[in-house]
Amino acid sequence: MKTKITKEIAQNLNCGLDSYFNPKTDEILSIPNFSLIADEEEFQKAFKADLQKYLKTNLII
C-alpha cells in the first residue's frame, strides 16, 4: 500500500501538483502548486473545497 501511495504522490509532483498525505486516513490531497498560478482568486474558487479540507485536517507533505 505504501508503494502505491508513494507512486501516486510522485506522479502528482511530476505534474506540478503539491500533494498532502493524511496518514490517519491514507488520503492524498493534490492541488496545483500556488507559485504556478497566475490568477490566485480564480485558483482559490476552483479549489475552495480542497483548500478548506487541507486547512481543517492534519495533512502533511
MISE-794750 format. One line per field, with one value per residue: residue in one letter; z, y, x of N, C-alpha, C, O in turn; residue number from 1. Coordinates in pm, 1 decimal, m for minus. Each point is the difference from the previous one (the first is absolute). Example, Ala and Ser with C-alpha at 12.3 -4.5 7.8 and 13.67 -1.06 7.14 Angstrom:
REM residues 2
res: [A/S]
n_up: [780.0/m138.5]
n_north: [m569.0/106.9]
n_east: [1319.0/m138.6]
ca_up: [0.0/6.0]
ca_north: [119.0/119.0]
ca_east: [m89.0/82.0]
c_up: [0.0/73.0]
c_north: [120.0/109.0]
c_east: [90.0/m77.0]
o_up: [66.5/16.9]
o_north: [m1.9/110.8]
o_east: [103.6/50.9]
n: [1/2]
//
This chain:
REM residues 61
res: [M/K/T/K/I/T/K/E/I/A/Q/N/L/N/C/G/L/D/S/Y/F/N/P/K/T/D/E/I/L/S/I/P/N/F/S/L/I/A/D/E/E/E/F/Q/K/A/F/K/A/D/L/Q/K/Y/L/K/T/N/L/I/I]
n_up: [0.0/148.5/m40.4/82.3/217.4/64.0/m37.3/152.1/192.4/m0.2/13.6/204.9/122.2/m45.4/135.8/141.2/32.8/89.3/81.3/12.1/157.6/m68.0/140.1/54.1/m149.5/71.4/139.8/m206.5/98.0/m171.7/55.4/m128.9/m134.0/224.2/52.3/23.1/212.0/m199.4/m39.5/106.1/m91.1/m188.8/24.8/67.6/m174.8/m133.9/101.5/m80.9/m160.3/m210.9/m115.0/m86.7/m196.5/m186.1/m81.1/m128.5/m183.7/66.9/m139.4/m92.7/49.5]
n_north: [m119.2/m96.0/m220.2/m128.9/m53.1/m169.1/m206.8/m80.9/m79.3/m208.5/m162.4/m53.4/m133.8/m218.4/m58.8/m35.6/m221.5/130.7/m100.9/m43.9/m18.5/m113.7/65.9/198.3/164.3/60.2/167.9/m38.6/144.3/m17.0/116.6/112.5/m49.1/8.7/m122.0/m188.6/59.0/m29.3/m173.6/153.3/201.5/50.9/80.4/212.9/139.4/40.9/138.8/117.7/m103.1/18.2/186.4/7.3/m103.1/108.8/161.3/m111.7/m13.6/m212.1/156.1/m198.7/131.5]
n_east: [81.8/140.1/14.1/m163.2/8.3/134.2/m78.9/m143.1/84.6/80.8/m153.1/m73.8/132.5/m20.0/m168.4/169.9/m1.2/m158.5/182.2/m219.9/156.9/m182.3/161.8/m87.3/38.7/204.0/m47.4/m81.2/140.2/m142.4/186.1/m146.4/170.7/13.0/178.5/m119.8/m42.2/m100.4/m135.3/125.8/m33.7/106.0/207.5/27.6/m15.2/174.8/141.3/m172.8/m117.4/77.0/m54.3/m206.5/m31.4/67.7/m134.7/m146.5/125.3/m2.8/m78.9/52.5/173.8]
ca_up: [0.0/5.6/m132.1/m83.4/44.0/m41.5/m145.5/m31.6/37.7/m96.6/m125.7/19.3/4.0/m137.2/m74.5/52.4/109.8/137.3/57.4/144.5/39.2/133.5/37.6/75.1/m94.2/m124.4/m104.2/m67.0/m55.5/m94.4/m59.0/m75.3/74.6/8.7/m72.5/m143.5/m28.7/m32.8/57.3/130.7/37.8/m76.8/55.6/128.1/m28.1/m61.4/94.8/131.9/85.7/32.8/88.2/132.1/56.4/40.2/116.9/113.9/39.2/29.9/m114.7/m7.0/m134.0]
ca_north: [119.2/116.7/18.6/62.0/138.9/68.9/18.4/100.8/130.7/30.9/38.1/131.8/97.4/14.6/76.9/136.5/8.8/m19.7/m111.0/m6.6/m135.0/m17.0/m138.0/m61.8/m49.1/m34.9/86.6/91.5/118.9/62.5/124.6/64.1/78.3/140.4/87.5/m13.2/52.6/141.8/64.5/m63.4/1.9/m105.8/m125.2/m25.6/m37.4/m132.6/m101.7/42.7/m115.3/m68.5/85.2/m3.0/m132.7/1.5/84.0/m58.8/m128.7/m4.8/m58.5/29.3/m15.2]
ca_east: [m81.8/87.1/59.1/m103.5/m11.7/122.4/m5.3/m101.2/55.0/106.6/m64.1/m60.1/108.5/48.8/m100.8/m5.1/m95.6/46.0/m75.4/m4.8/m40.2/m53.7/34.5/m109.4/m101.6/69.8/m55.1/91.4/m63.9/92.2/m47.1/108.3/97.2/m39.8/92.3/m23.6/m132.0/1.2/m118.1/m16.6/m141.9/m66.2/52.7/m64.6/m138.9/m2.4/45.4/m46.2/m30.2/125.2/79.0/m62.4/26.5/140.5/16.4/m71.5/55.9/143.5/69.2/142.4/58.6]
c_up: [0.0/m134.8/m92.5/35.4/m45.0/m148.8/m37.8/33.4/m98.0/m133.6/10.6/1.3/m139.6/m86.1/51.3/111.7/133.7/58.3/150.9/38.4/144.1/40.6/77.4/m92.8/m129.6/m119.0/m54.4/m56.9/m89.5/m62.4/m78.3/91.5/m3.8/m84.7/m150.9/m44.9/m23.7/67.8/132.1/42.5/m70.8/51.3/130.0/m17.7/m49.4/100.6/143.5/94.9/42.2/96.5/141.6/68.9/51.3/131.1/125.5/49.9/29.0/m114.5/2.0/m142.4/m3.1]
c_north: [125.7/29.1/69.5/148.3/81.1/27.4/107.9/140.4/42.2/44.4/139.4/109.8/24.9/82.2/143.4/19.4/m10.8/m108.6/m0.3/m134.8/m0.9/m144.7/m71.2/m64.8/m53.1/80.1/92.4/114.3/67.5/122.1/61.5/83.6/147.0/90.8/m6.3/62.2/150.5/74.6/m68.0/m5.8/m111.8/m137.8/m34.6/m38.5/m144.1/m111.1/30.5/m118.6/m72.6/82.2/1.5/m133.0/m7.4/76.9/m60.5/m130.5/12.2/m66.9/42.8/m17.5/m129.0]
c_east: [86.3/63.2/m98.7/m15.5/119.8/m0.5/m100.0/49.7/108.8/m57.6/m61.8/105.9/56.2/m94.9/m13.3/m100.9/72.4/m88.0/14.1/m58.4/m48.4/25.1/m110.5/m102.1/60.3/m53.1/108.3/m82.4/102.3/m65.8/115.2/89.1/m39.5/87.8/m19.7/m132.0/7.9/m115.3/m35.0/m146.9/m76.6/42.8/m71.5/m146.4/m7.2/33.3/m43.3/m23.0/127.5/84.9/m58.4/26.0/143.2/18.0/m64.3/60.4/148.3/74.1/145.0/48.2/77.4]
o_up: [m70.1/m35.5/m76.1/m89.1/m48.3/m42.7/m87.6/m77.4/m39.5/m60.2/m92.5/m57.2/m34.5/m98.6/m46.6/29.3/10.9/m15.1/54.3/m59.5/89.4/m50.4/5.2/33.0/m86.0/m113.4/74.9/m69.2/45.6/m50.3/29.3/99.5/m107.8/m59.3/m72.1/m118.5/84.4/46.0/2.6/60.4/62.1/8.6/20.3/75.9/43.7/m8.7/95.4/113.9/116.3/92.8/97.8/120.4/107.6/90.3/111.4/108.4/m20.3/20.2/44.2/m80.1/m102.8]
o_north: [96.2/116.4/89.0/84.4/112.3/109.3/82.0/93.5/116.5/95.2/80.6/107.1/113.7/60.7/74.5/112.7/m65.9/4.2/20.5/m45.0/52.9/m90.1/m123.0/m102.9/m49.9/m47.8/54.6/m22.6/35.2/m5.7/m28.3/56.1/55.3/95.4/87.0/m3.0/74.1/112.7/m99.1/m98.3/m68.7/m92.3/m114.1/m81.8/m76.9/m110.1/m43.5/1.7/m37.7/m54.6/m2.9/m4.4/m53.9/m45.1/28.7/m46.2/105.6/m101.1/110.0/m69.2/m34.4]
o_east: [m31.2/18.9/37.9/m10.1/m14.8/37.2/27.7/m20.0/5.3/49.7/10.3/m20.3/32.0/41.6/m86.2/m39.9/103.4/m122.1/108.6/m97.9/66.0/m67.0/m2.7/m59.0/m72.5/1.4/80.9/m99.3/108.8/m112.2/116.2/m45.9/m22.2/m50.4/48.9/m32.9/50.4/18.3/m73.1/m42.8/m81.1/m81.1/m41.6/m51.8/m85.6/m54.3/64.5/46.6/14.9/59.7/74.6/25.2/25.7/70.5/43.7/m35.7/60.0/67.3/33.4/m62.9/58.4]
n: [1/2/3/4/5/6/7/8/9/10/11/12/13/14/15/16/17/18/19/20/21/22/23/24/25/26/27/28/29/30/31/32/33/34/35/36/37/38/39/40/41/42/43/44/45/46/47/48/49/50/51/52/53/54/55/56/57/58/59/60/61]
//
